[in-house]
Structure formats: C-alpha cells, structure tokens
Amino acid sequence: MVPMTISIDLGSGPIPKNPFGATKCIGIDIIEAASENILKADLSINPIPLATESVDFVTAFDFIEHIPRVVYNPTRRHCFVELMNEIYRVLKPGGLFFSFTPAYPNLAAFSDPTHVNIITDETFPNYFDSKKRLARVYGFHGHFDVLSQEWQHPHLKSILRRM
C-alpha cells in the first residue's frame, strides 16, 4: 500500500499544481473556491488554513513575489517571514518547499506592479537556511536546508527541506 502524501499549492488559482505527484493536492488562493480542493486565504495576512506538520510538500509557482516584505497597519509586520514560518509549520519534518519565482536581476522580477517582494538567489540561503538563518531577527523560527537552486530564466527554482 502506497502511503498517502499531501501537497499544497500556494496561490494556486483554480487548478493546483502537483509537481511531486502527491496523492492529494490542495490549492490555497485568495479567489473564491471554485472546487472542494481549493481553500480560500489571503496569505499576506492569514495563516495557512491547515494543521501543523500535516503536509509533505508546499509549492509556490509565481506567488511569493506577491507577498509584501513589510506592512505597517498600524504596527509593523513582516508578512513574507510570517509566510515562511507558516510553510515551516504545516510541513512535516523532512517535507519539501518548492518555489518558482521571477527573481533579481531579471526584469520580470520588477515589471509587474504587483511584485512587491523581490527574491534573489541569496534570499533562501542567507535568510532561511539552517546555517545562517538571518531572518531570525525578523521572527523566523524555522530551519530549512536549501537542497537546490537553479535559474530557469527569468525564474529562480528553489527546493528547501524542513529540518
């Protein structure tokens, strides 16, 4: 019997992506749910609506660049760091986070006016990797290992493992 695996696709739109071939795939998006497998949440301000350590994979295709780094309303919040904490929270130990995002220095990172979070090839290794974890000063509590990063211009494809 094959064990059940669960994947969530952040900012999924109406059809969640499932690159790891998980048994069950759930989308999370700000849009009204068009089907049962789409949960509605604004991940700039809401937590991921799933239990702690409940998923094997989290994917984010063309999504994290839309999450603000800092918001003042009325106090300062680090929305992107909070999202990374949420990704860490819902992943099972050893679970994988897959990010595919337009990144600096490519023009696509800046040209869309809704891109408010510019990612570089140093964002994950310096701020969220288990070695440096520079995002701790902004409230990051997790421990990821950056397994791989590669350019698929203009996108940076990153795979991180929850420690």
C-alpha positions in Angstrom: 0.0 0.0 0.0 1.4 3.4 -1.0 1.4 5.9 1.8 -0.8 9.0 1.3 1.1 12.2 0.6 -0.3 15.7 0.7 0.8 18.7 -1.2 -0.5 22.3 -1.0 0.0 24.8 -3.8 0.1 28.4 -2.6 -1.6 31.0 -4.9 -2.9 28.1 -6.9 -5.7 29.7 -8.9 -8.4 27.3 -9.9 -6.0 24.4 -10.6 -3.4 23.4 -8.0 0.0 22.2 -9.4 1.4 18.9 -8.1 5.0 18.5 -9.3 5.8 15.9 -6.6 2.9 13.7 -7.6 1.3 13.8 -4.1 -1.7 11.6 -3.5 -3.8 14.6 -2.5 -3.2 18.2 -3.7 -4.9 21.2 -2.2 -4.8 24.7 -3.6 -4.8 27.8 -1.4 -5.8 31.1 -3.1 -7.3 34.5 -2.4 -10.0 33.7 -5.0 -13.4 32.2 -4.1 -13.1 28.4 -4.1 -14.2 27.0 -7.4 -13.9 23.4 -6.1 -13.5 21.5 -2.9 -9.8 21.2 -3.2 -9.2 25.0 -3.1 -9.1 26.7 0.3 -9.6 30.5 0.4 -7.0 32.5 2.3 -5.1 35.8 1.9 -1.6 34.6 2.8 -0.3 38.1 3.2 -2.4 38.4 6.4 -3.9 34.9 7.2 -2.2 31.7 8.3 -2.2 28.7 6.1 -5.5 27.0 7.0 -4.1 23.6 7.7 -2.9 21.7 10.8 0.7 21.8 12.0 3.0 19.2 10.3 0.2 18.0 8.1 1.6 18.2 4.6 4.5 16.6 2.7 5.0 19.3 0.1 4.4 23.1 -0.3 4.7 24.6 -3.7 4.6 28.3 -4.8 4.6 29.0 -8.5 4.8 32.7 -9.3 3.4 33.5 -5.9 5.9 34.6 -3.2 6.9 37.8 -5.1 3.3 39.0 -4.4 3.7 38.7 -0.6 4.8 42.0 1.0 8.1 42.0 3.0 6.9 44.6 5.5 3.5 46.1 6.1 2.6 48.9 8.6 -1.1 48.6 9.6 -0.9 50.0 12.3 2.1 48.1 13.5 5.0 46.6 11.6 4.5 43.1 10.3 7.0 41.0 8.3 4.5 39.2 6.0 7.0 37.2 4.0 8.8 36.0 7.1 5.4 35.1 8.6 4.5 33.1 5.5 7.9 31.3 5.7 7.0 30.4 9.3 3.6 29.1 8.1 5.2 27.0 5.4 7.6 25.6 8.0 4.7 25.0 10.4 2.5 23.0 8.0 5.3 20.9 6.5 6.1 17.5 8.1 9.7 17.1 9.2 11.7 16.4 6.1 8.9 17.9 3.9 9.8 20.0 0.8 9.1 23.6 -0.1 9.3 24.3 -3.9 9.5 27.9 -5.0 9.4 29.1 -8.6 9.5 32.9 -8.8 10.8 35.7 -11.1 14.0 36.9 -9.4 16.6 39.6 -9.5 18.4 40.6 -11.7 15.7 39.7 -14.3 13.4 42.5 -15.4 10.4 40.2 -14.8 11.0 40.5 -11.1 10.2 44.2 -11.3 8.0 44.7 -14.3 4.7 43.5 -12.8 3.4 46.2 -10.4 2.1 43.6 -8.0 5.6 42.1 -7.4 6.4 43.6 -4.0 8.8 41.0 -2.8 12.0 40.8 -4.9 13.7 37.4 -4.4 17.4 36.8 -5.2 19.5 33.7 -5.3 20.7 34.7 -1.9 17.3 35.1 -0.2 16.8 31.5 0.9 20.4 30.5 1.6 21.1 33.6 3.7 17.8 34.2 5.5 16.0 30.8 5.8 18.7 28.2 5.5 19.5 26.3 8.7 23.1 27.6 8.7 22.8 31.4 8.6 19.1 32.0 9.4 19.4 35.8 9.2 15.6 36.1 9.1 15.6 35.2 12.9 15.9 38.9 13.7 12.5 39.4 11.9 10.8 36.5 13.7 11.7 33.4 11.6 11.5 30.3 13.7 12.2 27.5 11.2 15.1 25.6 9.9 15.3 24.8 6.2 18.1 23.2 4.2 18.4 24.7 0.7 18.7 21.5 -1.4 18.9 23.2 -4.8 18.5 26.4 -6.7 18.7 26.8 -10.4 17.8 29.5 -12.9 15.1 28.9 -15.4 15.2 32.5 -16.7 13.6 34.7 -15.5 12.6 32.3 -12.7 14.6 31.0 -9.8 13.6 27.5 -8.9 14.4 26.6 -5.3 13.8 23.5 -3.2 14.1 23.6 0.5 13.7 20.8 3.1 12.2 21.4 6.5 14.6 20.3 9.2 
